[in-house]
């Protein structure tokens, strides 16, 4: 699970896992949670998004079946441009080839949030043809649409892995 700093990655992970989200601080390294979903065991790596540690992201790509990219839908436009560029660079990574891509357009509970359709446009998602992708507008705070997104990525990974036999 990747995204720029303050996008809501840790809050999403804790919310999905049923943990308290009232005291969350920036992730300087990573958090790992293993959750059961639809009969599958998911190892989710929540990696910090500060600019100074983004170069370390590639250390976490080994055996990645799915990438969850978290976007702060209420972020400044220049940060959304950074977000688009970072995602484009990530998708060039050989070890992420074929990984399912879920984009969480987070913070939809905020009045200043752009719609997930607008985020889709700003990130130029329609031009991604190297990965199966899906965008889900969500709120880590309320939990709205988080499971819908996880359902999609689990189903997409399962259909890809189990159709290769």
N, C-alpha and C positions, 0 to 999 in steps of 0.2 A: 504494500500500500504506500504510494508515493504522492507527492504534491508539494507545492510551495509551503513555506512556513505559515502557520496560522490558518491553514485550510480546513482543519478539523479532523485530521486523520486519527489521532489518539481518541478524540471524543467519539468518533464513529466506532472504533474498535471496542472501546469500553461499553458503549451503548448496546452494541450487538451482543456483547458478552454479559450484559445485565449488571454491569458495575456502576458504581457511583461516578458521576461526571462533574461533581461540583468543584473539585480541586484538580485541575489539569494544568500542567506547566509545559513549556516547550520541550520537545524530545531532542536531546542532544546526541543520542546514539540511536537505539532502536528498542522497540517493545515487540515481544513475540507472544501471540496467543494461539492456542489450538482450540478450535471450536468444532462441534459436530453439527452438520447441517445436511438435511435430506439423506442421511445415512453415510455421508462422506466426512472424513476428518480434514479440516482445513487448517493449515499452518499459516497464520497471517503475520507478516512482518510489517510493522509500522515503523517506517524509517524517517528520522527527522528531516525537515525540509529547508533549514536555513541555508542560505547561499554558500556559506563556508564549508558545509558538509555534503553538498550535492555531488561533488566529485567522488564521494565514497559510495554513492548509490549502486554503482556497477558491481560492488563487492557482494551484493545480495541477489544477483540475477540467476545464479545456478539453480537449475531444476524448477524454474518458475513456470507454472501452468497458466497463471492469470495475473494481470496487473490491474490494480484498482488505483485510478488516478483521481485524486480529490481536489476539487476546485472551490475556492471561496467565491461564491456567486455575487457577493457584495463587495468584492475587492476593487481597487482602483484599476482603471483601464490599462495603465502601464504595467501593472502586475499581471493582469490577464494576458498581456502580450508576452511577458516572461513565461507565464504558464504554458502558453501555446508553444513557444520555442523550446522549452525544456521537454515537453511531451514529444515534439517532433524528433528531438535528439534521442530520446529514450527509445523510440520506435525503430531507430536505425540499429540498435544493439542486437548483435547476432544471437545472444543467449535469450533474448525475448522474442525471437522469431516464432510465430505461430501462437504466442500467448494470447488468450482472450483478454480484451480490454474493456473494463467497466469504468466509465467516468461518472463520478458522483458530483453533480452540481449542488454543492452543499450550501447551507444557510438560507434555504428557501423560506424559512420562517421570518427573515428580516425584511422590512419594508423596502430596503435599498437593494435587495437581491435582484439580479437579472434573471429572467426566465431561463429554464434549461434550454429552450429553443435558441435563445440569444447566445447562451454559452456555447452551444453546438456550432453556431455560426462563427463566433469569435475565435474558437479553437480550430476552425476549418476542418471539422470532423468528417464531413462528407467526402473529403479528399483522402481519407485514410483507407487504403485498399490492401494493406499488408497484414491486417489483423481483423478478426471479428470484433466489433465494438458495439457498445450500447451506452447511452447516457440516461441517467436517472436523476431527476430533481429530487433533493432530499433535505432533511434537517437532522443533523446529529443530535441536536438538543431535544427535539420532540420524538425522534426516532422514525419520523415519517419517511416511508419508501426505502428504508435501509434494507429490509428483508427482501423487497422486490428486486433490488439490485443484486444482492447476494444470490437470490434464486437464479437470476439470469446468468451470472458468471459460473455458478456451479453447473447449471444445465449445459452451458456452452462448452465448458471444459470436459464434462462427462461425455457429451455427444462426440467431441473430437477424439478424445482418448479411446473411447470404447468402439469407435467406428474404424479404428486403424488396424484392428485384428484381422 
